Amino acid sequence: MYRKALPEGHHEIARCLNNLAVLYKNQERCDEAEPLFLRALEMWLKALPEGHPDIVRCRNNLATLYRSKEGLL
């Protein structure tokens, strides 16, 4: 719904992608989560200043995903 109502790259779309990726990661669907995290991060990097909490959170989510894929968590 957001994709129809908001312009491409809007930060709320990025938030939804990130939240869906978190759900997929929690369901151990890491291969589906990774591209969503990456797309959300890309959108936030274009829309927000470096160091913004959403950017930091998304990078942390990606790091957690990568650690779990390598069996470190």
CHARMM-style PDB file with segment names, atoms N, HN, CA, C and O in Angstrom:
ATOM      1  N   MET     1       0.813  -1.176   0.000  1.00  0.00      PROA
ATOM      2  CA  MET     1       0.000   0.000   0.000  1.00  0.00      PROA
ATOM      3  C   MET     1       0.871   1.259   0.000  1.00  0.00      PROA
ATOM      4  O   MET     1       0.588   2.210  -0.728  1.00  0.00      PROA
ATOM      5  N   TYR     2       1.944   1.264   0.827  1.00  0.00      PROA
ATOM      6  HN  TYR     2       2.174   0.491   1.418  1.00  0.00      PROA
ATOM      7  CA  TYR     2       2.819   2.430   0.863  1.00  0.00      PROA
ATOM      8  C   TYR     2       3.439   2.700  -0.501  1.00  0.00      PROA
ATOM      9  O   TYR     2       3.611   3.856  -0.885  1.00  0.00      PROA
ATOM     10  N   ARG     3       3.770   1.657  -1.227  1.00  0.00      PROA
ATOM     11  HN  ARG     3       3.630   0.717  -0.915  1.00  0.00      PROA
ATOM     12  CA  ARG     3       4.405   1.849  -2.531  1.00  0.00      PROA
ATOM     13  C   ARG     3       3.502   2.592  -3.495  1.00  0.00      PROA
ATOM     14  O   ARG     3       3.985   3.292  -4.385  1.00  0.00      PROA
ATOM     15  N   LYS     4       2.192   2.450  -3.327  1.00  0.00      PROA
ATOM     16  HN  LYS     4       1.799   1.881  -2.604  1.00  0.00      PROA
ATOM     17  CA  LYS     4       1.252   3.171  -4.190  1.00  0.00      PROA
ATOM     18  C   LYS     4       1.037   4.600  -3.700  1.00  0.00      PROA
ATOM     19  O   LYS     4       0.859   5.517  -4.503  1.00  0.00      PROA
ATOM     20  N   ALA     5       1.053   4.786  -2.386  1.00  0.00      PROA
ATOM     21  HN  ALA     5       1.197   4.041  -1.735  1.00  0.00      PROA
ATOM     22  CA  ALA     5       0.712   6.076  -1.809  1.00  0.00      PROA
ATOM     23  C   ALA     5       1.901   7.025  -1.670  1.00  0.00      PROA
ATOM     24  O   ALA     5       1.725   8.243  -1.659  1.00  0.00      PROA
ATOM     25  N   LEU     6       3.110   6.473  -1.563  1.00  0.00      PROA
ATOM     26  HN  LEU     6       3.254   5.483  -1.572  1.00  0.00      PROA
ATOM     27  CA  LEU     6       4.292   7.303  -1.308  1.00  0.00      PROA
ATOM     28  C   LEU     6       5.246   7.258  -2.494  1.00  0.00      PROA
ATOM     29  O   LEU     6       5.243   6.291  -3.257  1.00  0.00      PROA
ATOM     30  N   PRO     7       6.060   8.295  -2.654  1.00  0.00      PROA
ATOM     31  CA  PRO     7       7.030   8.291  -3.755  1.00  0.00      PROA
ATOM     32  C   PRO     7       8.122   7.246  -3.543  1.00  0.00      PROA
ATOM     33  O   PRO     7       8.442   6.892  -2.408  1.00  0.00      PROA
ATOM     34  N   GLU     8       8.684   6.760  -4.635  1.00  0.00      PROA
ATOM     35  HN  GLU     8       8.424   7.047  -5.556  1.00  0.00      PROA
ATOM     36  CA  GLU     8       9.776   5.782  -4.579  1.00  0.00      PROA
ATOM     37  C   GLU     8      10.906   6.322  -3.701  1.00  0.00      PROA
ATOM     38  O   GLU     8      11.312   7.477  -3.830  1.00  0.00      PROA
ATOM     39  N   GLY     9      11.402   5.470  -2.810  1.00  0.00      PROA
ATOM     40  HN  GLY     9      11.071   4.532  -2.704  1.00  0.00      PROA
ATOM     41  CA  GLY     9      12.497   5.864  -1.947  1.00  0.00      PROA
ATOM     42  C   GLY     9      12.076   6.535  -0.652  1.00  0.00      PROA
ATOM     43  O   GLY     9      12.933   6.932   0.139  1.00  0.00      PROA
ATOM     44  N   HSD    10      10.781   6.670  -0.416  1.00  0.00      PROA
ATOM     45  HN  HSD    10      10.086   6.348  -1.058  1.00  0.00      PROA
ATOM     46  CA  HSD    10      10.296   7.312   0.808  1.00  0.00      PROA
ATOM     47  C   HSD    10      10.754   6.512   2.033  1.00  0.00      PROA
ATOM     48  O   HSD    10      10.783   5.281   2.007  1.00  0.00      PROA
ATOM     49  N   HSD    11      11.106   7.219   3.088  1.00  0.00      PROA
ATOM     50  HN  HSD    11      11.082   8.218   3.109  1.00  0.00      PROA
ATOM     51  CA  HSD    11      11.648   6.562   4.276  1.00  0.00      PROA
ATOM     52  C   HSD    11      10.664   5.588   4.925  1.00  0.00      PROA
ATOM     53  O   HSD    11      11.100   4.635   5.570  1.00  0.00      PROA
ATOM     54  N   GLU    12       9.367   5.791   4.778  1.00  0.00      PROA
ATOM     55  HN  GLU    12       9.012   6.565   4.253  1.00  0.00      PROA
ATOM     56  CA  GLU    12       8.392   4.854   5.354  1.00  0.00      PROA
ATOM     57  C   GLU    12       8.383   3.530   4.595  1.00  0.00      PROA
ATOM     58  O   GLU    12       8.123   2.481   5.186  1.00  0.00      PROA
ATOM     59  N   ILE    13       8.662   3.568   3.307  1.00  0.00      PROA
ATOM     60  HN  ILE    13       8.873   4.420   2.828  1.00  0.00      PROA
ATOM     61  CA  ILE    13       8.793   2.327   2.543  1.00  0.00      PROA
ATOM     62  C   ILE    13      10.018   1.570   3.044  1.00  0.00      PROA
ATOM     63  O   ILE    13       9.975   0.352   3.221  1.00  0.00      PROA
ATOM     64  N   ALA    14      11.101   2.294   3.271  1.00  0.00      PROA
ATOM     65  HN  ALA    14      11.135   3.283   3.128  1.00  0.00      PROA
ATOM     66  CA  ALA    14      12.315   1.671   3.800  1.00  0.00      PROA
ATOM     67  C   ALA    14      12.036   1.042   5.162  1.00  0.00      PROA
ATOM     68  O   ALA    14      12.524  -0.051   5.451  1.00  0.00      PROA
ATOM     69  N   ARG    15      11.266   1.715   5.988  1.00  0.00      PROA
ATOM     70  HN  ARG    15      10.870   2.603   5.752  1.00  0.00      PROA
ATOM     71  CA  ARG    15      10.940   1.185   7.318  1.00  0.00      PROA
ATOM     72  C   ARG    15      10.149  -0.123   7.185  1.00  0.00      PROA
ATOM     73  O   ARG    15      10.411  -1.083   7.911  1.00  0.00      PROA
ATOM     74  N   CYS    16       9.206  -0.160   6.279  1.00  0.00      PROA
ATOM     75  HN  CYS    16       8.993   0.619   5.689  1.00  0.00      PROA
ATOM     76  CA  CYS    16       8.417  -1.384   6.072  1.00  0.00      PROA
ATOM     77  C   CYS    16       9.293  -2.520   5.560  1.00  0.00      PROA
ATOM     78  O   CYS    16       9.150  -3.660   6.002  1.00  0.00      PROA
ATOM     79  N   LEU    17      10.195  -2.219   4.636  1.00  0.00      PROA
ATOM     80  HN  LEU    17      10.311  -1.293   4.277  1.00  0.00      PROA
ATOM     81  CA  LEU    17      11.107  -3.243   4.126  1.00  0.00      PROA
ATOM     82  C   LEU    17      11.986  -3.782   5.251  1.00  0.00      PROA
ATOM     83  O   LEU    17      12.194  -4.990   5.363  1.00  0.00      PROA
ATOM     84  N   ASN    18      12.495  -2.884   6.075  1.00  0.00      PROA
ATOM     85  HN  ASN    18      12.326  -1.903   5.984  1.00  0.00      PROA
ATOM     86  CA  ASN    18      13.331  -3.300   7.201  1.00  0.00      PROA
ATOM     87  C   ASN    18      12.543  -4.185   8.172  1.00  0.00      PROA
ATOM     88  O   ASN    18      13.045  -5.213   8.626  1.00  0.00      PROA
ATOM     89  N   ASN    19      11.319  -3.784   8.483  1.00  0.00      PROA
ATOM     90  HN  ASN    19      10.912  -2.949   8.114  1.00  0.00      PROA
ATOM     91  CA  ASN    19      10.503  -4.564   9.408  1.00  0.00      PROA
ATOM     92  C   ASN    19      10.183  -5.950   8.844  1.00  0.00      PROA
ATOM     93  O   ASN    19      10.199  -6.939   9.577  1.00  0.00      PROA
ATOM     94  N   LEU    20       9.894  -6.021   7.557  1.00  0.00      PROA
ATOM     95  HN  LEU    20       9.881  -5.217   6.962  1.00  0.00      PROA
ATOM     96  CA  LEU    20       9.634  -7.309   6.929  1.00  0.00      PROA
ATOM     97  C   LEU    20      10.894  -8.172   6.947  1.00  0.00      PROA
ATOM     98  O   LEU    20      10.820  -9.381   7.170  1.00  0.00      PROA
ATOM     99  N   ALA    21      12.033  -7.556   6.714  1.00  0.00      PROA
ATOM    100  HN  ALA    21      12.093  -6.574   6.533  1.00  0.00      PROA
ATOM    101  CA  ALA    21      13.297  -8.289   6.762  1.00  0.00      PROA
ATOM    102  C   ALA    21      13.558  -8.842   8.160  1.00  0.00      PROA
ATOM    103  O   ALA    21      14.036  -9.968   8.298  1.00  0.00      PROA
ATOM    104  N   VAL    22      13.253  -8.073   9.185  1.00  0.00      PROA
ATOM    105  HN  VAL    22      12.865  -7.158   9.073  1.00  0.00      PROA
ATOM    106  CA  VAL    22      13.414  -8.551  10.564  1.00  0.00      PROA
ATOM    107  C   VAL    22      12.522  -9.768  10.793  1.00  0.00      PROA
ATOM    108  O   VAL    22      12.952 -10.753  11.394  1.00  0.00      PROA
ATOM    109  N   LEU    23      11.303  -9.700  10.321  1.00  0.00      PROA
ATOM    110  HN  LEU    23      10.954  -8.900   9.833  1.00  0.00      PROA
ATOM    111  CA  LEU    23      10.396 -10.840  10.463  1.00  0.00      PROA
ATOM    112  C   LEU    23      10.977 -12.071   9.764  1.00  0.00      PROA
ATOM    113  O   LEU    23      10.997 -13.161  10.335  1.00  0.00      PROA
ATOM    114  N   TYR    24      11.449 -11.891   8.528  1.00  0.00      PROA
ATOM    115  HN  TYR    24      11.433 -11.005   8.065  1.00  0.00      PROA
ATOM    116  CA  TYR    24      12.033 -13.014   7.793  1.00  0.00      PROA
ATOM    117  C   TYR    24      13.257 -13.573   8.527  1.00  0.00      PROA
ATOM    118  O   TYR    24      13.431 -14.789   8.609  1.00  0.00      PROA
ATOM    119  N   LYS    25      14.093 -12.693   9.053  1.00  0.00      PROA
ATOM    120  HN  LYS    25      13.951 -11.706   8.985  1.00  0.00      PROA
ATOM    121  CA  LYS    25      15.274 -13.157   9.780  1.00  0.00      PROA
ATOM    122  C   LYS    25      14.867 -13.975  10.991  1.00  0.00      PROA
ATOM    123  O   LYS    25      15.453 -15.022  11.263  1.00  0.00      PROA
ATOM    124  N   ASN    26      13.867 -13.503  11.719  1.00  0.00      PROA
ATOM    125  HN  ASN    26      13.391 -12.651  11.499  1.00  0.00      PROA
ATOM    126  CA  ASN    26      13.389 -14.219  12.898  1.00  0.00      PROA
ATOM    127  C   ASN    26      12.779 -15.569  12.548  1.00  0.00      PROA
ATOM    128  O   ASN    26      12.753 -16.481  13.375  1.00  0.00      PROA
ATOM    129  N   GLN    27      12.290 -15.690  11.322  1.00  0.00      PROA
ATOM    130  HN  GLN    27      12.311 -14.949  10.651  1.00  0.00      PROA
ATOM    131  CA  GLN    27      11.750 -16.957  10.839  1.00  0.00      PROA
ATOM    132  C   GLN    27      12.831 -17.813  10.168  1.00  0.00      PROA
ATOM    133  O   GLN    27      12.543 -18.854   9.577  1.00  0.00      PROA
ATOM    134  N   GLU    28      14.076 -17.347  10.273  1.00  0.00      PROA
ATOM    135  HN  GLU    28      14.310 -16.502  10.753  1.00  0.00      PROA
ATOM    136  CA  GLU    28      15.231 -18.017   9.673  1.00  0.00      PROA
ATOM    137  C   GLU    28      15.129 -18.096   8.151  1.00  0.00      PROA
ATOM    138  O   GLU    28      15.586 -19.060   7.537  1.00  0.00      PROA
ATOM    139  N   ARG    29      14.532 -17.083   7.560  1.00  0.00      PROA
ATOM    140  HN  ARG    29      14.161 -16.300   8.059  1.00  0.00      PROA
ATOM    141  CA  ARG    29      14.432 -16.951   6.105  1.00  0.00      PROA
ATOM    142  C   ARG    29      15.450 -15.899   5.662  1.00  0.00      PROA
ATOM    143  O   ARG    29      15.102 -14.889   5.050  1.00  0.00      PROA
ATOM    144  N   CYS    30      16.709 -16.163   5.988  1.00  0.00      PROA
ATOM    145  HN  CYS    30      16.991 -16.983   6.486  1.00  0.00      PROA
ATOM    146  CA  CYS    30      17.779 -15.194   5.813  1.00  0.00      PROA
ATOM    147  C   CYS    30      17.989 -14.790   4.358  1.00  0.00      PROA
ATOM    148  O   CYS    30      18.288 -13.629   4.077  1.00  0.00      PROA
ATOM    149  N   ASP    31      17.838 -15.725   3.436  1.00  0.00      PROA
ATOM    150  HN  ASP    31      17.595 -16.668   3.664  1.00  0.00      PROA
ATOM    151  CA  ASP    31      18.039 -15.395   2.027  1.00  0.00      PROA
ATOM    152  C   ASP    31      16.987 -14.422   1.513  1.00  0.00      PROA
ATOM    153  O   ASP    31      17.239 -13.682   0.561  1.00  0.00      PROA
ATOM    154  N   GLU    32      15.820 -14.417   2.129  1.00  0.00      PROA
ATOM    155  HN  GLU    32      15.615 -15.018   2.902  1.00  0.00      PROA
ATOM    156  CA  GLU    32      14.775 -13.463   1.756  1.00  0.00      PROA
ATOM    157  C   GLU    32      14.952 -12.140   2.504  1.00  0.00      PROA
ATOM    158  O   GLU    32      14.575 -11.083   1.997  1.00  0.00      PROA
ATOM    159  N   ALA    33      15.515 -12.196   3.685  1.00  0.00      PROA
ATOM    160  HN  ALA    33      15.821 -13.055   4.097  1.00  0.00      PROA
ATOM    161  CA  ALA    33      15.686 -10.992   4.502  1.00  0.00      PROA
ATOM    162  C   ALA    33      16.789 -10.086   3.962  1.00  0.00      PROA
ATOM    163  O   ALA    33      16.637  -8.865   3.934  1.00  0.00      PROA
ATOM    164  N   GLU    34      17.889 -10.682   3.537  1.00  0.00      PROA
ATOM    165  HN  GLU    34      18.012 -11.674   3.560  1.00  0.00      PROA
ATOM    166  CA  GLU    34      19.048  -9.886   3.141  1.00  0.00      PROA
ATOM    167  C   GLU    34      18.743  -8.827   2.074  1.00  0.00      PROA
ATOM    168  O   GLU    34      19.101  -7.666   2.276  1.00  0.00      PROA
ATOM    169  N   PRO    35      18.106  -9.166   0.960  1.00  0.00      PROA
ATOM    170  CA  PRO    35      17.864  -8.113  -0.047  1.00  0.00      PROA
ATOM    171  C   PRO    35      16.937  -7.007   0.455  1.00  0.00      PROA
ATOM    172  O   PRO    35      17.038  -5.864   0.010  1.00  0.00      PROA
ATOM    173  N   LEU    36      16.041  -7.340   1.375  1.00  0.00      PROA
ATOM    174  HN  LEU    36      15.960  -8.269   1.736  1.00  0.00      PROA
ATOM    175  CA  LEU    36      15.159  -6.311   1.936  1.00  0.00      PROA
ATOM    176  C   LEU    36      15.945  -5.350   2.823  1.00  0.00      PROA
ATOM    177  O   LEU    36      15.756  -4.136   2.749  1.00  0.00      PROA
ATOM    178  N   PHE    37      16.825  -5.893   3.661  1.00  0.00      PROA
ATOM    179  HN  PHE    37      16.979  -6.880   3.722  1.00  0.00      PROA
ATOM    180  CA  PHE    37      17.684  -5.028   4.469  1.00  0.00      PROA
ATOM    181  C   PHE    37      18.530  -4.126   3.576  1.00  0.00      PROA
ATOM    182  O   PHE    37      18.650  -2.928   3.830  1.00  0.00      PROA
ATOM    183  N   LEU    38      19.109  -4.701   2.540  1.00  0.00      PROA
ATOM    184  HN  LEU    38      19.012  -5.675   2.334  1.00  0.00      PROA
ATOM    185  CA  LEU    38      19.982  -3.924   1.644  1.00  0.00      PROA
ATOM    186  C   LEU    38      19.215  -2.819   0.926  1.00  0.00      PROA
ATOM    187  O   LEU    38      19.723  -1.709   0.767  1.00  0.00      PROA
ATOM    188  N   ARG    39      17.992  -3.120   0.493  1.00  0.00      PROA
ATOM    189  HN  ARG    39      17.579  -4.022   0.623  1.00  0.00      PROA
ATOM    190  CA  ARG    39      17.176  -2.102  -0.187  1.00  0.00      PROA
ATOM    191  C   ARG    39      16.777  -0.999   0.792  1.00  0.00      PROA
ATOM    192  O   ARG    39      16.824   0.181   0.447  1.00  0.00      PROA
ATOM    193  N   ALA    40      16.390  -1.372   1.998  1.00  0.00      PROA
ATOM    194  HN  ALA    40      16.352  -2.331   2.278  1.00  0.00      PROA
ATOM    195  CA  ALA    40      16.035  -0.364   3.004  1.00  0.00      PROA
ATOM    196  C   ALA    40      17.236   0.524   3.307  1.00  0.00      PROA
ATOM    197  O   ALA    40      17.108   1.746   3.385  1.00  0.00      PROA
ATOM    198  N   LEU    41      18.394  -0.091   3.477  1.00  0.00      PROA
ATOM    199  HN  LEU    41      18.498  -1.083   3.414  1.00  0.00      PROA
ATOM    200  CA  LEU    41      19.601   0.684   3.759  1.00  0.00      PROA
ATOM    201  C   LEU    41      19.908   1.642   2.620  1.00  0.00      PROA
ATOM    202  O   LEU    41      20.228   2.807   2.858  1.00  0.00      PROA
ATOM    203  N   GLU    42      19.816   1.170   1.405  1.00  0.00      PROA
ATOM    204  HN  GLU    42      19.556   0.224   1.212  1.00  0.00      PROA
ATOM    205  CA  GLU    42      20.063   2.025   0.232  1.00  0.00      PROA
ATOM    206  C   GLU    42      19.116   3.225   0.222  1.00  0.00      PROA
ATOM    207  O   GLU    42      19.540   4.350  -0.040  1.00  0.00      PROA
ATOM    208  N   MET    43      17.856   2.988   0.503  1.00  0.00      PROA
ATOM    209  HN  MET    43      17.512   2.073   0.716  1.00  0.00      PROA
ATOM    210  CA  MET    43      16.870   4.074   0.513  1.00  0.00      PROA
ATOM    211  C   MET    43      17.167   5.079   1.618  1.00  0.00      PROA
ATOM    212  O   MET    43      17.104   6.288   1.399  1.00  0.00      PROA
ATOM    213  N   TRP    44      17.492   4.574   2.805  1.00  0.00      PROA
ATOM    214  HN  TRP    44      17.543   3.592   2.982  1.00  0.00      PROA
ATOM    215  CA  TRP    44      17.787   5.479   3.918  1.00  0.00      PROA
ATOM    216  C   TRP    44      19.064   6.262   3.682  1.00  0.00      PROA
ATOM    217  O   TRP    44      19.146   7.431   4.059  1.00  0.00      PROA
ATOM    218  N   LEU    45      20.059   5.644   3.069  1.00  0.00      PROA
ATOM    219  HN  LEU    45      19.992   4.695   2.763  1.00  0.00      PROA
ATOM    220  CA  LEU    45      21.306   6.371   2.793  1.00  0.00      PROA
ATOM    221  C   LEU    45      21.079   7.532   1.833  1.00  0.00      PROA
ATOM    222  O   LEU    45      21.783   8.540   1.899  1.00  0.00      PROA
ATOM    223  N   LYS    46      20.113   7.398   0.952  1.00  0.00      PROA
ATOM    224  HN  LYS    46      19.541   6.580   0.898  1.00  0.00      PROA
ATOM    225  CA  LYS    46      19.790   8.483   0.020  1.00  0.00      PROA
ATOM    226  C   LYS    46      18.956   9.578   0.687  1.00  0.00      PROA
ATOM    227  O   LYS    46      19.046  10.747   0.312  1.00  0.00      PROA
ATOM    228  N   ALA    47      18.146   9.196   1.675  1.00  0.00      PROA
ATOM    229  HN  ALA    47      18.074   8.246   1.979  1.00  0.00      PROA
ATOM    230  CA  ALA    47      17.180  10.129   2.239  1.00  0.00      PROA
ATOM    231  C   ALA    47      17.604  10.764   3.557  1.00  0.00      PROA
ATOM    232  O   ALA    47      17.116  11.836   3.916  1.00  0.00      PROA
ATOM    233  N   LEU    48      18.512  10.109   4.279  1.00  0.00      PROA
ATOM    234  HN  LEU    48      18.909   9.239   3.987  1.00  0.00      PROA
ATOM    235  CA  LEU    48      18.843  10.557   5.636  1.00  0.00      PROA
ATOM    236  C   LEU    48      20.334  10.826   5.775  1.00  0.00      PROA
ATOM    237  O   LEU    48      21.135  10.282   5.015  1.00  0.00      PROA
ATOM    238  N   PRO    49      20.714  11.657   6.738  1.00  0.00      PROA
ATOM    239  CA  PRO    49      22.140  11.905   6.963  1.00  0.00      PROA
ATOM    240  C   PRO    49      22.829  10.691   7.579  1.00  0.00      PROA
ATOM    241  O   PRO    49      22.216   9.926   8.324  1.00  0.00      PROA
ATOM    242  N   GLU    50      24.085  10.528   7.265  1.00  0.00      PROA
ATOM    243  HN  GLU    50      24.583  11.150   6.660  1.00  0.00      PROA
ATOM    244  CA  GLU    50      24.889   9.435   7.838  1.00  0.00      PROA
ATOM    245  C   GLU    50      24.812   9.506   9.355  1.00  0.00      PROA
ATOM    246  O   GLU    50      24.880  10.588   9.938  1.00  0.00      PROA
ATOM    247  N   GLY    51      24.671   8.363   9.983  1.00  0.00      PROA
ATOM    248  HN  GLY    51      24.616   7.484   9.510  1.00  0.00      PROA
ATOM    249  CA  GLY    51      24.574   8.304  11.431  1.00  0.00      PROA
ATOM    250  C   GLY    51      23.159   8.386  11.963  1.00  0.00      PROA
ATOM    251  O   GLY    51      22.945   8.290  13.171  1.00  0.00      PROA
ATOM    252  N   HSD    52      22.187   8.563  11.077  1.00  0.00      PROA
ATOM    253  HN  HSD    52      22.361   8.641  10.096  1.00  0.00      PROA
ATOM    254  CA  HSD    52      20.785   8.598  11.512  1.00  0.00      PROA
ATOM    255  C   HSD    52      20.439   7.259  12.159  1.00  0.00      PROA
ATOM    256  O   HSD    52      20.912   6.218  11.703  1.00  0.00      PROA
ATOM    257  N   PRO    53      19.627   7.268  13.210  1.00  0.00      PROA
ATOM    258  CA  PRO    53      19.298   6.022  13.911  1.00  0.00      PROA
ATOM    259  C   PRO    53      18.734   4.916  13.011  1.00  0.00      PROA
ATOM    260  O   PRO    53      19.009   3.739  13.246  1.00  0.00      PROA
ATOM    261  N   ASP    54      17.955   5.272  11.991  1.00  0.00      PROA
ATOM    262  HN  ASP    54      17.732   6.228  11.800  1.00  0.00      PROA
ATOM    263  CA  ASP    54      17.421   4.239  11.097  1.00  0.00      PROA
ATOM    264  C   ASP    54      18.534   3.566  10.306  1.00  0.00      PROA
ATOM    265  O   ASP    54      18.485   2.358  10.072  1.00  0.00      PROA
ATOM    266  N   ILE    55      19.533   4.331   9.895  1.00  0.00      PROA
ATOM    267  HN  ILE    55      19.573   5.312  10.085  1.00  0.00      PROA
ATOM    268  CA  ILE    55      20.668   3.772   9.164  1.00  0.00      PROA
ATOM    269  C   ILE    55      21.478   2.862  10.082  1.00  0.00      PROA
ATOM    270  O   ILE    55      21.860   1.757   9.697  1.00  0.00      PROA
ATOM    271  N   VAL    56      21.731   3.332  11.281  1.00  0.00      PROA
ATOM    272  HN  VAL    56      21.421   4.229  11.593  1.00  0.00      PROA
ATOM    273  CA  VAL    56      22.498   2.550  12.253  1.00  0.00      PROA
ATOM    274  C   VAL    56      21.760   1.249  12.574  1.00  0.00      PROA
ATOM    275  O   VAL    56      22.373   0.182  12.616  1.00  0.00      PROA
ATOM    276  N   ARG    57      20.466   1.334  12.797  1.00  0.00      PROA
ATOM    277  HN  ARG    57      19.969   2.200  12.763  1.00  0.00      PROA
ATOM    278  CA  ARG    57      19.658   0.158  13.130  1.00  0.00      PROA
ATOM    279  C   ARG    57      19.680  -0.857  11.986  1.00  0.00      PROA
ATOM    280  O   ARG    57      19.823  -2.057  12.220  1.00  0.00      PROA
ATOM    281  N   CYS    58      19.539  -0.380  10.767  1.00  0.00      PROA
ATOM    282  HN  CYS    58      19.423   0.595  10.577  1.00  0.00      PROA
ATOM    283  CA  CYS    58      19.535  -1.281   9.616  1.00  0.00      PROA
ATOM    284  C   CYS    58      20.891  -1.957   9.446  1.00  0.00      PROA
ATOM    285  O   CYS    58      20.954  -3.152   9.157  1.00  0.00      PROA
ATOM    286  N   ARG    59      21.961  -1.212   9.620  1.00  0.00      PROA
ATOM    287  HN  ARG    59      21.910  -0.242   9.855  1.00  0.00      PROA
ATOM    288  CA  ARG    59      23.295  -1.820   9.539  1.00  0.00      PROA
ATOM    289  C   ARG    59      23.481  -2.869  10.634  1.00  0.00      PROA
ATOM    290  O   ARG    59      24.078  -3.920  10.401  1.00  0.00      PROA
ATOM    291  N   ASN    60      22.972  -2.581  11.814  1.00  0.00      PROA
ATOM    292  HN  ASN    60      22.487  -1.728  12.003  1.00  0.00      PROA
ATOM    293  CA  ASN    60      23.040  -3.553  12.902  1.00  0.00      PROA
ATOM    294  C   ASN    60      22.227  -4.800  12.556  1.00  0.00      PROA
ATOM    295  O   ASN    60      22.667  -5.922  12.809  1.00  0.00      PROA
ATOM    296  N   ASN    61      21.048  -4.602  11.982  1.00  0.00      PROA
ATOM    297  HN  ASN    61      20.691  -3.691  11.776  1.00  0.00      PROA
ATOM    298  CA  ASN    61      20.229  -5.742  11.575  1.00  0.00      PROA
ATOM    299  C   ASN    61      20.960  -6.601  10.543  1.00  0.00      PROA
ATOM    300  O   ASN    61      20.924  -7.829  10.612  1.00  0.00      PROA
ATOM    301  N   LEU    62      21.617  -5.954   9.595  1.00  0.00      PROA
ATOM    302  HN  LEU    62      21.646  -4.956   9.538  1.00  0.00      PROA
ATOM    303  CA  LEU    62      22.387  -6.694   8.585  1.00  0.00      PROA
ATOM    304  C   LEU    62      23.533  -7.466   9.229  1.00  0.00      PROA
ATOM    305  O   LEU    62      23.774  -8.624   8.889  1.00  0.00      PROA
ATOM    306  N   ALA    63      24.229  -6.833  10.146  1.00  0.00      PROA
ATOM    307  HN  ALA    63      24.033  -5.892  10.422  1.00  0.00      PROA
ATOM    308  CA  ALA    63      25.344  -7.502  10.825  1.00  0.00      PROA
ATOM    309  C   ALA    63      24.851  -8.725  11.591  1.00  0.00      PROA
ATOM    310  O   ALA    63      25.486  -9.779  11.569  1.00  0.00      PROA
ATOM    311  N   THR    64      23.725  -8.577  12.263  1.00  0.00      PROA
ATOM    312  HN  THR    64      23.209  -7.721  12.281  1.00  0.00      PROA
ATOM    313  CA  THR    64      23.146  -9.702  12.993  1.00  0.00      PROA
ATOM    314  C   THR    64      22.754 -10.826  12.039  1.00  0.00      PROA
ATOM    315  O   THR    64      22.964 -12.003  12.332  1.00  0.00      PROA
ATOM    316  N   LEU    65      22.192 -10.458  10.911  1.00  0.00      PROA
ATOM    317  HN  LEU    65      22.022  -9.502  10.672  1.00  0.00      PROA
ATOM    318  CA  LEU    65      21.831 -11.451   9.898  1.00  0.00      PROA
ATOM    319  C   LEU    65      23.062 -12.206   9.420  1.00  0.00      PROA
ATOM    320  O   LEU    65      23.045 -13.435   9.343  1.00  0.00      PROA
ATOM    321  N   TYR    66      24.132 -11.481   9.098  1.00  0.00      PROA
ATOM    322  HN  TYR    66      24.145 -10.483   9.160  1.00  0.00      PROA
ATOM    323  CA  TYR    66      25.348 -12.119   8.596  1.00  0.00      PROA
ATOM    324  C   TYR    66      25.971 -13.024   9.660  1.00  0.00      PROA
ATOM    325  O   TYR    66      26.458 -14.110   9.346  1.00  0.00      PROA
ATOM    326  N   ARG    67      25.954 -12.578  10.914  1.00  0.00      PROA
ATOM    327  HN  ARG    67      25.558 -11.696  11.169  1.00  0.00      PROA
ATOM    328  CA  ARG    67      26.491 -13.430  11.987  1.00  0.00      PROA
ATOM    329  C   ARG    67      25.662 -14.703  12.134  1.00  0.00      PROA
ATOM    330  O   ARG    67      26.217 -15.783  12.339  1.00  0.00      PROA
ATOM    331  N   SER    68      24.357 -14.586  12.032  1.00  0.00      PROA
ATOM    332  HN  SER    68      23.906 -13.709  11.866  1.00  0.00      PROA
ATOM    333  CA  SER    68      23.523 -15.782  12.168  1.00  0.00      PROA
ATOM    334  C   SER    68      23.708 -16.720  10.986  1.00  0.00      PROA
ATOM    335  O   SER    68      23.646 -17.938  11.154  1.00  0.00      PROA
ATOM    336  N   LYS    69      23.936 -16.173   9.786  1.00  0.00      PROA
ATOM    337  HN  LYS    69      23.986 -15.183   9.650  1.00  0.00      PROA
ATOM    338  CA  LYS    69      24.166 -17.016   8.612  1.00  0.00      PROA
ATOM    339  C   LYS    69      25.478 -17.790   8.749  1.00  0.00      PROA
ATOM    340  O   LYS    69      25.606 -18.897   8.226  1.00  0.00      PROA
ATOM    341  N   GLU    70      26.445 -17.211   9.448  1.00  0.00      PROA
ATOM    342  HN  GLU    70      26.341 -16.311   9.873  1.00  0.00      PROA
ATOM    343  CA  GLU    70      27.733 -17.867   9.632  1.00  0.00      PROA
ATOM    344  C   GLU    70      27.758 -18.736  10.879  1.00  0.00      PROA
ATOM    345  O   GLU    70      28.792 -19.314  11.215  1.00  0.00      PROA
ATOM    346  N   GLY    71      26.628 -18.830  11.564  1.00  0.00      PROA
ATOM    347  HN  GLY    71      25.789 -18.360  11.291  1.00  0.00      PROA
ATOM    348  CA  GLY    71      26.547 -19.657  12.750  1.00  0.00      PROA
ATOM    349  C   GLY    71      27.183 -19.061  13.982  1.00  0.00      PROA
ATOM    350  O   GLY    71      27.519 -19.774  14.927  1.00  0.00      PROA
ATOM    351  N   LEU    72      27.350 -17.729  13.970  1.00  0.00      PROA
ATOM    352  HN  LEU    72      27.076 -17.150  13.202  1.00  0.00      PROA
ATOM    353  CA  LEU    72      27.998 -17.073  15.105  1.00  0.00      PROA
ATOM    354  C   LEU    72      26.999 -16.668  16.180  1.00  0.00      PROA
ATOM    355  O   LEU    72      27.400 -16.246  17.265  1.00  0.00      PROA
ATOM    356  N   LEU    73      25.721 -16.789  15.900  1.00  0.00      PROA
ATOM    357  HN  LEU    73      25.396 -17.131  15.018  1.00  0.00      PROA
ATOM    358  CA  LEU    73      24.700 -16.443  16.913  1.00  0.00      PROA
ATOM    359  C   LEU    73      23.945 -17.679  17.317  1.00  0.00      PROA
ATOM    360  OT1 LEU    73      23.046 -17.607  18.155  1.00  0.00      PROA
TER     361      LEU     73
END
